[in-house]
Structures are given as C-alpha cells and as structure tokens.
Amino acid sequence: MSKIMSNDFDISDDPVLLTPSQLVSSSKLVRSFSSYLNKAKKRPLFITREQEIEAVLISIDEYRRLLEEKLRIEELYDAAAALRRLVEAAEKEQELLSLDDVLKELDLTREELVAQSEGGGMDG
C-alpha cells in the first residue's frame, strides 16, 4: 500500500499521480458516498484507511476503458507469442515464411494488419 505521508515517504515519490483532492478517507466516503461517486465520474478517487491508500474508485467508463486496454495488451502478447513460435519453427526448418502463413497463424487478414499498423488496434 502507498503511504500518504511519513518521515521516509512523500506521496510525490509514488508513481501514481494524484492530487490531495483525490484523497478521501474511508469514513468520509461512507458518510458522503453519493457525492464522492459523482466526483469519481470525473477522475479517480483514492480511498485511504489509516493514512494508506487502500483502493481506487473510478467511473464505469474508465473501468471499461481499462478492461479494453487489458484485452488489447493480451491480444498483442498472444500475437507476439505466435510470431515467436513461427520464427522458431522457421529457424529450425531454415526456410522463410510467407506473409500469408504468418497472417494465418496470427488469425489476421491483410486488411486487419493494415488497420493495426494505422493505429486501429486488434479486434481479435
């Protein structure tokens, strides 16, 4: 857990960037939940207990965005692993693979590859 303030730790050292207005104690959150829920729609709130950040309250839109980003990263990881397997197989066989073979292994079309290279992401 991240310490908010102590003799050897300053919140400015924490890689999570936040402002003091984003910090809310768990007891304040319970007393004014509706108000803090509305604030969380605009930016994350960091919930504290005994001067430690214990949780983060975020909007549903931000949660969905994070899930989509996680899925995109997992898809990229899977594509990289498939490409690594193709390279290893090609090295063993001492032959080159065609682009069509690579795309087939990655379950992509040429159009999807072009869209991804233009920043379209992976749809799976």
C-alpha positions as CSV (number, residue, x, y, z in Angstrom):
1,M,0.0,0.0,0.0
2,S,1.1,3.6,-0.6
3,K,1.8,5.7,2.4
4,I,0.4,9.2,2.1
5,M,2.9,10.9,4.3
6,S,5.6,9.6,6.6
7,N,9.2,10.5,7.5
8,D,10.7,8.4,4.8
9,F,7.9,8.6,2.1
10,D,6.4,11.5,0.4
11,I,3.4,11.0,-1.9
12,S,5.2,12.8,-4.7
13,D,7.5,9.7,-4.8
14,D,4.6,7.5,-5.7
15,P,4.3,6.6,-9.4
16,V,0.6,7.1,-9.1
17,L,-0.1,10.7,-9.8
18,L,-2.8,12.3,-7.8
19,T,-3.8,15.5,-6.1
20,P,-4.9,16.0,-2.5
21,S,-8.5,16.5,-3.6
22,Q,-8.5,12.9,-4.9
23,L,-7.7,11.5,-1.5
24,V,-10.7,10.5,0.6
25,S,-10.8,8.6,3.9
26,S,-13.0,5.5,4.0
27,S,-15.0,7.1,6.8
28,K,-15.7,10.2,4.7
29,L,-16.6,8.0,1.8
30,V,-19.2,6.2,3.8
31,R,-20.8,9.4,5.1
32,S,-21.0,11.1,1.7
33,F,-20.9,8.2,-0.8
34,S,-23.2,9.8,-3.4
35,S,-21.1,13.0,-3.5
36,Y,-17.9,11.0,-3.9
37,L,-19.5,8.7,-6.5
38,N,-20.2,11.8,-8.6
39,K,-16.7,13.0,-8.2
40,A,-15.3,9.7,-9.3
41,K,-17.1,10.1,-12.6
42,K,-14.6,12.9,-13.4
43,R,-11.4,11.4,-12.0
44,P,-10.2,8.6,-9.8
45,L,-10.6,8.9,-6.1
46,F,-8.0,7.2,-3.8
47,I,-9.6,5.7,-0.7
48,T,-7.4,5.8,2.4
49,R,-7.5,4.0,5.7
50,E,-5.1,4.8,8.5
51,Q,-3.0,7.1,6.1
52,E,-2.6,4.4,3.5
53,I,-4.2,4.2,0.1
54,E,-6.3,1.0,0.1
55,A,-8.5,1.3,-3.0
56,V,-9.3,3.5,-6.0
57,L,-12.9,4.5,-7.0
58,I,-13.2,5.0,-10.8
59,S,-16.1,5.6,-13.2
60,I,-17.7,2.7,-15.1
61,D,-16.4,4.3,-18.3
62,E,-12.8,4.3,-17.0
63,Y,-13.2,0.7,-15.8
64,R,-14.4,-0.3,-19.3
65,R,-11.6,1.6,-20.9
66,L,-9.1,-0.2,-18.7
67,L,-10.6,-3.6,-19.5
68,E,-10.4,-2.9,-23.2
69,E,-6.8,-1.8,-22.8
70,K,-6.0,-5.0,-20.9
71,L,-7.7,-7.1,-23.6
72,R,-5.7,-5.3,-26.3
73,I,-2.5,-5.9,-24.4
74,E,-3.3,-9.6,-24.0
75,E,-4.1,-9.8,-27.8
76,L,-0.7,-8.2,-28.6
77,Y,1.0,-10.6,-26.2
78,D,-0.7,-13.6,-27.9
79,A,0.2,-12.3,-31.4
80,A,3.9,-11.8,-30.3
81,A,3.9,-15.4,-28.8
82,A,2.5,-16.8,-32.1
83,L,5.0,-14.8,-34.1
84,R,7.8,-16.1,-31.8
85,R,6.7,-19.7,-32.5
86,L,6.7,-19.1,-36.2
87,V,10.2,-17.6,-36.1
88,E,11.5,-20.6,-34.0
89,A,9.9,-23.0,-36.4
90,A,11.3,-21.2,-39.4
91,E,14.8,-21.2,-37.8
92,K,14.6,-25.0,-37.3
93,E,13.4,-25.6,-40.9
94,Q,15.8,-23.0,-42.3
95,E,13.1,-21.6,-44.6
96,L,11.3,-18.3,-44.9
97,L,7.6,-18.0,-44.1
98,S,5.3,-16.1,-46.5
99,L,3.3,-13.2,-45.2
100,D,0.1,-15.2,-45.8
101,D,1.5,-18.0,-43.5
102,V,2.3,-15.5,-40.7
103,L,-1.2,-13.9,-41.1
104,K,-2.9,-17.3,-41.0
105,E,-1.0,-18.2,-37.7
106,L,-2.0,-14.8,-36.2
107,D,-5.6,-15.2,-37.5
108,L,-5.4,-11.9,-39.3
109,T,-6.3,-10.7,-42.8
110,R,-4.1,-8.3,-44.7
111,E,-6.8,-5.6,-44.2
112,E,-6.7,-6.1,-40.4
113,L,-2.9,-5.9,-40.5
114,V,-3.0,-2.6,-42.3
115,A,-5.7,-1.3,-39.9
116,Q,-3.5,-2.2,-36.9
117,S,-0.4,-0.6,-38.4
118,E,-2.5,2.6,-38.8
119,G,-3.4,2.5,-35.1
120,G,-6.7,0.6,-35.3
121,G,-5.8,-1.9,-32.6
122,M,-6.7,-5.6,-32.6
123,D,-10.3,-6.8,-32.7
124,G,-9.4,-10.4,-32.2
